Amino acid sequence: MKRIIFIAALVLSVFTFNSCEEDRWGYANKVIFSADGGAKEIEGDSPIHHLSIGDYNGKEKDAVEVTGVMTVTYDWLTATAIKGDDEIHLIAAPNKTGKQRKLYVYGSIDNRFTDITVIQNK
């Protein structure tokens, strides 16, 4: 009986840890840019239907959609995605502040959400 309980607990923990990974829908948890800035592409497993960028103070800016292309610029970061596609394109301006900076990209996938932390080094 103890063996059955142990095996059941082991199987349950495996499913629990795997489901945590699935909550990202294939999108990266964190993206890091150098101080020089540049462009990066993030690909997931599910299509994005809405895009926004926010900061650590809770301020957030939504993307504007023009002919199926969603674009949002907040401070030093621009995010672009084709509505219904599974790729997000990020462009970071050069960091001349001398400090590390951080923003959050939010993507809506049906009625679920994913968030990506974007850090730019000093």
N, C-alpha and C positions, 0 to 999 in steps of 0.2 A: 504494500500500500504506500509506504514512504517513497518507494522508487517511482510509482505512478505520479505521485504529487510532485516529485522533483522533476520528472520529465515534462509534466504539464507546465510547471513554472518556467522551465528552460525554454520550451517552445513559445510560451506567451511572451517572454522577454525578447526573444528573437523577433517576433512580429511587432512588438512595441518599438524596438530600435529601428527596424526597417521602415515603419510607418512615419517616424520622425524625419527620415531622409526624404521620403516621398512628398512631404509638405512643401518642399522647395520647387516642385514640379520641374526639376532639372536645372534651375537657375542657380548661379553662383551665390554664395552667402556674402562674399566680400570681393571687391575689386580694388586694386591698389594702383595708383598712378604715381609716376615720379614727379618731381617738382617742375619738370619741363612740360608736363601736360601730355596731350596726344589723344589718340582715339583707340577704343577697344570695342570689341563685339562680344556680347553675351548671348549664348543660345540656351534655350530651355526645351522641355518636352511638350509644353502646352502653349497655345496661342495667347497672346496678350490682346486685351480688348480696351484697356484704359491704362494710362501712364501718368505718373506724377513724380515730383521730386520734393523732398522735405528736409528740414534741418533738425537739429537736436532740441530746438525750442518749440517744436510742434508746428512751425509755419510750413505751409505746403503750397505748391503751385501745380495746377493741372495742365496737361498737354492740350494743345490746340490741334484739332484734326482738320486737315485740308486734303480732300480727295483720297481719303483712306490712310494718310500718313500723319501720325501723331508726333508732335514735337513740343518739348518743354525745355526752357532754359531757366535755371535758378542759380543765381550768383555765378559761380565759376564752371558749372556743369551743364551740358546739354545732353538730353536723351531723346532718341528718335526711334520709332518702331512703326512698321506697317501694321495696321489694325488686322488682327487675325493671324499674324505671323508669329513665329517663336524666337525672333531675334530682336535684341535691343542694342542700339548703337550708342555709345557714350563718347563724348568729346569733353576733355578737361582743358581749361585755359592754363597757361603757365602760372605757377604759384610763386609770387614775389613777396608774400607776406612774411616769410621767415618762420612760419608756424605750420604745423600739420593741420589739415582741414578735413572735414567729414560731412557728407550729405547722404541721404537715403533715397533710393529709387524704388518706387512702389508700382507694381504691375497688377492689374486685375485680370484674373483668369476665370471667366464665367462669374460665379459669386464667391470665388476664393481669391486670396491675395498672396503675393510674394513680395518680399522686400530684400533689397540688395544694399549693403553698406558700401559706400564709395569713399575711399580714403586717398588723399593726396599728400605725399610726403613734402617736408619742407626743403 
